[in-house]
Amino acid sequence: MSFDYRHFLASASESPGVYRMLDAQGDTLYVGKARRLKARLASYFRGALNTKTQALVARIADIQVTVTNSETEALLLEQTLIKELRPPYNILLRDDKSYPFIFVTDRHPFPALEYKRARARRDDGRYLGPYPSSLAVRESLSLMQKIFRIRNCEDSVFAHRTRPCLQFQIERCSAPCVGHISEADYRRDLEHAVQCLEGKSDQVTQELTSSMEAASRELDFEEAARLRDQTQQLRQLQQRQFVDTGDGDADIFALATRPGALCISVLSVRHGRMLGARHHAPANGLDLPADELLAEFVSQFYLGQTREIPREVITSHALTDRELIGAALSERAGKRVRITDRVRGHRAQWQSLAVTNAEQQLAGQLASQAQLARRFAALRETLGLADTPRRLECFDISHSQGEATVASCVVFDENGPRKSDYRRFNIEGVSAGDDYAAMRQALTRRFRRLADGEGERPDVLLVDGGKGQLNLAREVFVELGVSDVALVGVAKGTTRKAGLETLFLETVDRALDLDPASPALHLIQHVRDEAHRFAITGHRNRRDKARRTSTLEGIPGVGPKRRRELLRFFGGLQGVKQANREELSRAPGISATLAEAIHRALHG
C-alpha cells in the first residue's frame, strides 16, 4: 500500500521540527529538519525531483515528525538522530575516535611526547590536537625530538636504562634516563616543544635567541652553539610552513565533485599553524547540490560528532542555512563561531590549499584500479562489446566565435588518463564556428595517420556533440575504411545537466539513456570532461598567442580599439581575413581607405 501523502500533509505542522521517513519494515530511510515542516515535506511530493530523491520517495511507508521550539533545536536533534539511526540516504561520517592527539603527562619528572588515539577521561596531562591524521602527529613528534631532543621511550624502558640509547647517539634525545640533563633544563626544552606544537614558534625563537646571547656573554660557547642550532632549525621549520601565520583557529572545508564521485577535504589550522588534511568521501544519497551537501556535511561533522569547534569555519562553497549552522555551532561551543566562504589574505591561501587537496584526492580516487576496472566492465556491457575495451579516445572542439579553433583528442586506458597520447589539432581553412568541419578535419587527420601505421587504434571513439557529430564521424570512418572501432556520440540533455546525457551507439537510431548512477556513464562523463578541458586549454593558448602576435598590429591606423572592434564584428581574426574590402568598410570605425589598407596588409 503506497503512502497517502495528501492525508498526511493535511494535518502536518507549520512549526520547525525534524522528520523521519520510514520504509515498510519501519526502518528509517532519511532524517531531515525544516523551518516549516509542512512546506518542506510537501516539496517531496510536488514538482520535479532528481532520480535519487524519487527512489527515496517511492520507498516511504510512513513519516514521523518531531516539532521543536526553534530551527536551531531542530538542527541539533537532526544530527543526534542521524548519528543514532544512520539512515542510508543521509550523509554519514565515522566517529572521530581515530583522530589522534599528542599527550604530555603531569605524572613523570621527565615526560615524553606521546601519541594518543583519544582523550582519557581523567585529567592527568595536556592533550595537543586533535590532528587530522596519524602522519601529521608522527611528523610533528619527529621534528620536536630532532630540535629539542625530547625522549620517546616508554616509561618502563626509561626506568631501567643504565646507559644512553641510540637516540642519544644520533642526537634525538638528551638522555634524562641516566642524568645527562637536569629536570629543570628538560622541562624547559619540553615547554618549548609544546609551545611550537601550539603554534608559538616565534615566541620560542625569541627566547632561544636571548638565551644564546646570554650564554655567549658568559663564555659558555658550547651551550650557545646548541641554542644557535635549535634557533636555525626552528627558522627553517617556519619557512617551510608558509601558512604558519601565528594567528587563527579554523577548519577549512573544500568540496570537489566529478560524475559518480566526490571528495570533501578538511584542513585544520590551530594558532595559525596548518596541522594537515583529512579526506572524506560520503555517499550523496539524494544527489544534493554542492551548497546543500557541504552544509549537511559541516553540520554532522560538528553536531553529530564529539569534536573541537574552532572560532572560524571556512568553506569552498556558500552554505545553505549558514546563519542557522553558525548559531548552532556557537551554542554548542559556547563562543561565537564564524562561517564564511569569502576570505582574503592567508585565509584565502588556506581555502585554495583545501580545494587543491580535495581535487587531487578525488583525481586519485577516480584513478584507482578497482574503480576503473568496474567502469570499463560496465562500459563493455553497455555497448554490447565482446571484450572489455582497452583504449578509449574522445574528441572535442573549442573556439571563441570561430577564432583559434582547436580540436582535442584524449586517451584513457585501464590505468586512467594516458596523457602521453593526448593530441591537439590546430584547425585551419574552415568557416568560423563550423564545428562539424572542424571535427571532420581532426578525425580525418587522426585516422589517416592510423591508416599509415602511426599510433595505436582505439577500441571506442567518443565524440561530444550528439547526432550531428556522430553522423560526421561515421562518414569519416566510411571514407577511410575504418570498421573495427566502436563509435559513441554523447549528447547533453535539454537541461545540459550531468547525468542526463543521451548516448548514440553507432547510429542516431540507437539512443540510450543510462541511469545517472551507472559506472559506464561516469566513465564516459570523465573522458568527455577531460577532452573538453584539454580542448579549452589548447584553444586559450593558441588564441592568446595569436592575439599577442596579431597580424593586425602592424597596420597603420589600426590601434587596440579598432582591432577589438574588427575581431568582434567578424567573429575573430579568421573572419577578418575572409572579408573583402567592402565588408571591412562596414565595420565600426573603418573607412574605405583604411579597409583598403587592412585588406592589402592581410592579402598583399
WOQUI-V562042 format. One line per field, one symbol per residue. ss: DSSP state (h for helix, s for strand, l for the rest). burial: b if it has 9 or more other C-alpha atoms within 8 Angstrom, else e. Layout:
# WOQUI-V562042
ss=???
burial=???
This chain:
# WOQUI-V562042
ss=llllhhhhhhllllllsssssslllllsssssssllhhhhhhllllllllhhhhhhhhlllsssssslllhhhhhhhhhhhhhhhllllllllllhhhllsssssllllllllsssllllllllsssssllllhhhhhhhhhhhhhhhllllllhhhhhllllllhhhhllllllhhhllllhhhhhhhhhhhhhhhlllhhhhhhhhhhhhhhhhhlllhhhhhhhhhhhhhhhhhhhhlllllllllsssssssssllssssssssssllsssssssslllllllllhhhhhhhhhhhhhhllllllllssssllllllhhhhhhhhhhhhllllsssllllhhhhhhhhhhhhhhhhhhhhhhllhhhhhhhhhhhhhhhlllllllssssssssssllsssssssssssllsslhhhlssssllllllllhhhhhhhhhhhhhhhhhllllllllsssssllhhhhhhhhhhhhhhlllllssssssllllllllllsssslllllssllllllhhhhhhhhhhhhhhhhhhhhhhhhhhhhhhlllllllllllhhhhhhhhhhhllhhhhhhllhhhhhllllllhhhhhhhhhhhhl
burial=eeeeeeeebeeeeebbbbbbbbbbeeebbbbebbbbbbebbbebeeeeeeebbbebbebbbbbeeebbbbbbbbbbbbbbbbbeebbebbbbeeeeeebbbbbbbbeeeebbbebbbbeeeeeebebbebbbbbebbbebbeebbbbbbbbbeeeeebeebeebeebbeebbbbbbbbeebebeebbebbebbebbbbbbbeebbeebbebbbebbeeebeebbbebbebbebbbeebeebebbbbbbbbbbbbbbeebebbbbbbbbbbbbbbbbbbbeebebbbeeeebbbbbbbbbbbbbbbeeeebbbbbbbbbbeebebbbbbbbeebeeebebbbebeeeebbbbeebbebbbebbeeebbbeebbbbbbbbbbeeeebeebbebbbbbbbbbbebbbbbbbbbbbbbbeebeeebebeebeeeebebebbbbbbbbbeebbbbeeeeeeebbbbbbbbbbebbbbbbebbbebeeeebbbbbbbbbeeeeebbbbbbbbebeebeebebebbbbbbebbbbebbbebbbebbbebbeebeeeeeebebeebeeebbebbbebbbbbbbbbeeebeebbebbebebebbbbbbeeeee
